[in-house]
Amino acid sequence: MTLKHALAELPYGGAKSVVLADGPLPAPGSPERVALMERYGDFVARTAGSYVPGVRAFCDEVAPGPCTGRGVYAAMRAAVRHALGRGRDGGGTGPPT
């Protein structure tokens, strides 16, 4: 994530994080939700900087899988173009399409 944001010249970075729950998440702003986020923060702090979480996003209503898949596919295409100097179709060394 840090490299993707750097390439896009965005001032963000860090890894994706997932908080698993046995049931529905506590309501935003509730004491239970605050306690959950504090426990998550305590976990991150214990890594002493070896784990840096990315910006926060909630996916309660939209599955992130398709967006992540498109990003992975685009990264793979760019890596092939860079490594081989051509596109997937075997084209020349011109700019990426």
Backbone torsions as a table, in degrees:
resi	resn	phi	psi	omega
1	MET	NA	-37.9	-179.6
2	THR	-61.2	-45.2	179.6
3	LEU	-65.3	-41.0	179.1
4	LYS	-60.9	-44.1	178.9
5	HIS	-67.7	-38.3	178.5
6	ALA	-62.9	-42.6	178.8
7	LEU	-63.7	-32.3	178.2
8	ALA	-86.3	3.5	-179.3
9	GLU	56.5	40.9	176.5
10	LEU	-104.5	143.8	-177.1
11	PRO	-83.4	45.9	-179.6
12	TYR	-129.2	172.5	176.4
13	GLY	179.4	-174.4	177.4
14	GLY	105.2	173.1	-176.0
15	ALA	-91.3	161.2	173.8
16	LYS	-78.5	146.7	179.2
17	SER	-129.3	149.4	175.9
18	VAL	-131.9	130.7	174.9
19	VAL	-106.8	115.3	179.6
20	LEU	-88.8	142.1	178.7
21	ALA	-130.0	148.2	178.3
22	ASP	-75.9	-14.1	-178.9
23	GLY	-153.8	-160.0	178.8
24	PRO	-61.3	145.2	176.2
25	LEU	-68.8	148.0	175.8
26	PRO	-61.2	154.4	-178.4
27	ALA	-61.0	141.9	176.9
28	PRO	-55.2	135.3	178.9
29	GLY	84.1	-10.1	-179.6
30	SER	-72.9	156.1	177.8
31	PRO	-57.4	-35.0	179.1
32	GLU	-66.0	-40.5	179.7
33	ARG	-67.8	-42.3	177.9
34	VAL	-60.4	-43.4	179.4
35	ALA	-63.7	-39.6	178.2
36	LEU	-61.4	-46.6	-179.8
37	MET	-67.5	-33.4	176.6
38	GLU	-66.7	-39.3	177.2
39	ARG	-64.4	-39.1	176.8
40	TYR	-62.9	-44.6	177.7
41	GLY	-61.3	-39.2	176.7
42	ASP	-62.1	-41.3	178.0
43	PHE	-60.4	-49.0	-179.4
44	VAL	-60.4	-41.9	-179.5
45	ALA	-62.2	-34.8	-179.3
46	ARG	-67.5	-17.2	179.1
47	THR	-79.5	-5.9	175.7
48	ALA	52.7	39.1	176.3
49	GLY	90.5	-4.4	178.7
50	SER	-79.4	-14.0	173.6
51	TYR	-127.4	121.3	178.6
52	VAL	-118.7	112.5	-179.2
53	PRO	-72.0	151.1	176.7
54	GLY	-80.2	-174.5	178.5
55	VAL	-64.4	154.5	-174.5
56	ARG	-84.4	136.8	175.3
57	ALA	-143.6	141.4	177.1
58	PHE	-109.0	137.5	-178.0
59	CYS	-120.8	43.7	-179.5
60	ASP	-67.6	-30.8	-172.0
61	GLU	-112.8	-18.1	-177.7
62	VAL	-131.0	127.7	177.8
63	ALA	-72.0	129.5	-177.9
64	PRO	-79.6	-10.2	-174.7
65	GLY	-52.5	-49.9	-178.9
66	PRO	-60.8	-39.3	179.0
67	CYS	-67.4	-42.3	177.7
68	THR	-62.8	-42.8	178.8
69	GLY	-59.9	-43.6	178.0
70	ARG	-63.0	-39.8	178.7
71	GLY	-65.0	-41.8	178.2
72	VAL	-64.1	-44.3	179.7
73	TYR	-61.2	-44.4	179.2
74	ALA	-63.4	-38.8	178.4
75	ALA	-66.1	-40.1	178.3
76	MET	-63.7	-43.8	178.5
77	ARG	-61.0	-44.5	-179.9
78	ALA	-64.2	-38.5	179.5
79	ALA	-65.3	-40.9	178.6
80	VAL	-64.8	-45.8	179.1
81	ARG	-59.6	-42.2	-179.0
82	HIS	-67.5	-47.6	-175.1
83	ALA	-69.6	-38.3	-175.0
84	LEU	-101.8	-10.2	-179.1
85	GLY	70.6	20.4	178.7
86	ARG	-156.8	167.2	178.8
87	GLY	-80.0	175.7	-179.7
88	ARG	-60.4	-29.7	-177.9
89	ASP	-82.3	2.9	178.6
90	GLY	85.2	8.4	-179.5
91	GLY	-62.1	177.7	-175.4
92	GLY	-67.6	-163.8	-175.4
93	THR	-95.9	17.7	-179.5
94	GLY	-67.1	-175.7	-177.9
95	PRO	-64.6	154.3	179.0
96	PRO	-58.6	146.9	177.9
97	THR	-105.6	NA	NA
